[in-house]
Amino acid sequence: MKIKKGDTVKVITGKDKGKEGKVIAVKDGKLFVEGINMVSKHSKANQQNPKGGIVHQEAPIDASNVMYVHKGTPTRVGFKVVEDKKGTKKVRFAKSTGDVID
């Protein structure tokens, strides 16, 4: 997966087009992004929420509908092999600038 937990992404299609947020979780090609794709859920009363009621939370959004944000601009992400002292490793890089992300 080209996008990981903690990355900042921009939505490129859908009802939240143009919004940016931080990735909370990644699961099966879907992302949970802070403040994006909010839905209302009805919840029963429990110990964490004694009154119950309507809870607003993030719903998953497909990874193909977002772009990674690098230095304030959305960019595509690629992989390349980098040589270092310990050997070779695969790293992500921003295709617009060529900078290594992690």
TITOR-611298 format. One record per residue (C-alpha): residue in three letters; x negated, y, z. Coordinates in pm, 1 decimal, decimal comma. Last residue first. Layout:
N
ZAPA  aa       c1       c2       c3
ZAPA ALA        X        Y        Z
...
***
This chain:
102
ZAPA  aa       c1       c2       c3
ZAPA ASP  -1042,1    749,2    457,3
ZAPA ILE   -924,7   1003,8    198,9
ZAPA VAL  -1226,2   1004,8    -33,8
ZAPA ASP  -1226,6   1314,1   -254,9
ZAPA GLY  -1185,0   1265,1   -631,9
ZAPA THR   -999,5   1595,1   -662,4
ZAPA SER   -671,5   1510,3   -838,6
ZAPA LYS   -705,8   1132,8   -795,1
ZAPA ALA   -723,2   1153,9   -416,3
ZAPA PHE   -924,8    858,5   -285,9
ZAPA ARG   -854,0    540,1    -92,5
ZAPA VAL  -1145,6    317,9      6,6
ZAPA LYS  -1256,4    -39,1    -73,9
ZAPA LYS  -1575,3   -149,8     97,1
ZAPA THR  -1922,9   -257,9     -7,1
ZAPA GLY  -2221,1   -347,9    206,1
ZAPA LYS  -2312,8   -252,8    563,9
ZAPA LYS  -2535,9     39,1    460,4
ZAPA ASP  -2276,0    181,3    219,5
ZAPA GLU  -2142,0    109,6   -128,9
ZAPA VAL  -1796,5    240,9   -220,0
ZAPA VAL  -1530,1     52,3   -416,0
ZAPA LYS  -1245,3    262,8   -545,7
ZAPA PHE   -874,0    290,8   -476,9
ZAPA GLY   -628,6    544,9   -608,3
ZAPA VAL   -381,6    794,1   -466,2
ZAPA ARG   -177,1   1041,4   -668,0
ZAPA THR   -164,6   1399,1   -551,6
ZAPA PRO     67,5   1643,8   -377,7
ZAPA THR   -104,9   1970,7   -284,2
ZAPA GLY   -174,0   2110,2     63,8
ZAPA LYS   -526,8   1973,7    104,5
ZAPA HIS   -411,6   1622,8      6,8
ZAPA VAL    -38,1   1544,3     19,9
ZAPA TYR     50,6   1184,3    -73,9
ZAPA MET    348,8   1155,0   -304,4
ZAPA VAL    696,5   1020,6   -224,2
ZAPA ASN    980,0    844,2   -410,0
ZAPA SER    773,8    537,2   -502,6
ZAPA ALA    728,7    455,3   -132,9
ZAPA ASP   1102,3    392,8    -94,9
ZAPA ILE   1273,6    579,3    188,3
ZAPA PRO   1370,0    419,3    519,2
ZAPA ALA   1625,5    587,4    745,5
ZAPA GLU   1527,7    848,6   1003,4
ZAPA GLN   1748,3    900,8   1308,2
ZAPA HIS   2046,1   1103,2   1431,9
ZAPA VAL   2232,2    944,5   1725,7
ZAPA ILE   2609,3    966,0   1773,7
ZAPA GLY   2752,2    858,7   2107,0
ZAPA GLY   2612,0    663,6   2403,6
ZAPA LYS   2648,4    826,9   2745,2
ZAPA PRO   2379,8    625,9   2928,0
ZAPA ASN   2118,9    651,9   2648,0
ZAPA GLN   1803,9    471,3   2765,8
ZAPA GLN   2000,2    242,7   2998,3
ZAPA ASN   2272,1    165,9   2744,0
ZAPA ALA   2587,5    328,6   2607,0
ZAPA LYS   2678,9    212,1   2258,9
ZAPA SER   2529,9    383,2   1958,0
ZAPA HIS   2686,6    531,5   1646,4
ZAPA LYS   2425,8    613,1   1384,6
ZAPA SER   2389,7    934,3   1187,0
ZAPA VAL   2133,8    935,0    904,9
ZAPA MET   1823,5   1144,6    832,6
ZAPA ASN   1644,5   1086,1    501,4
ZAPA ILE   1338,9   1294,2    600,6
ZAPA GLY   1273,9   1452,1    943,3
ZAPA GLU    961,4   1243,9   1013,9
ZAPA VAL    910,7    985,2    738,5
ZAPA PHE    997,9    615,3    765,2
ZAPA LEU    848,0    446,4    462,7
ZAPA LYS    955,5    148,7    253,8
ZAPA GLY    727,3    -87,2     62,0
ZAPA ASP    794,5   -373,7    305,6
ZAPA LYS    751,6   -167,3    626,9
ZAPA VAL    558,4    155,0    685,8
ZAPA ALA    607,4    368,1    997,2
ZAPA ILE    605,2    730,6   1115,0
ZAPA VAL    482,8    895,0    792,3
ZAPA LYS    443,6   1270,8    841,0
ZAPA GLY    670,3   1510,4    656,8
ZAPA GLU    719,0   1726,5    350,5
ZAPA LYS   1041,6   1831,6    180,7
ZAPA GLY   1059,2   1903,2   -193,1
ZAPA LYS   1332,3   1651,2   -275,2
ZAPA ASP   1537,2   1554,9     33,4
ZAPA LYS   1843,2   1432,5   -161,5
ZAPA GLY   1634,2   1220,8   -395,0
ZAPA THR   1304,8   1266,6   -577,5
ZAPA ILE    951,9   1396,6   -515,0
ZAPA VAL    938,9   1376,0   -134,8
ZAPA LYS    605,9   1509,5     -6,3
ZAPA VAL    377,0   1300,1    214,6
ZAPA THR    150,1   1352,8    514,2
ZAPA ASP    -26,0   1032,7    618,8
ZAPA GLY      5,1    905,1    978,5
ZAPA LYS    111,7    551,0    887,0
ZAPA LYS    -29,2    451,9    548,6
ZAPA ILE     35,8    527,2    183,3
ZAPA LYS   -138,9    338,6    -98,5
ZAPA MET      0,0      0,0      0,0
***
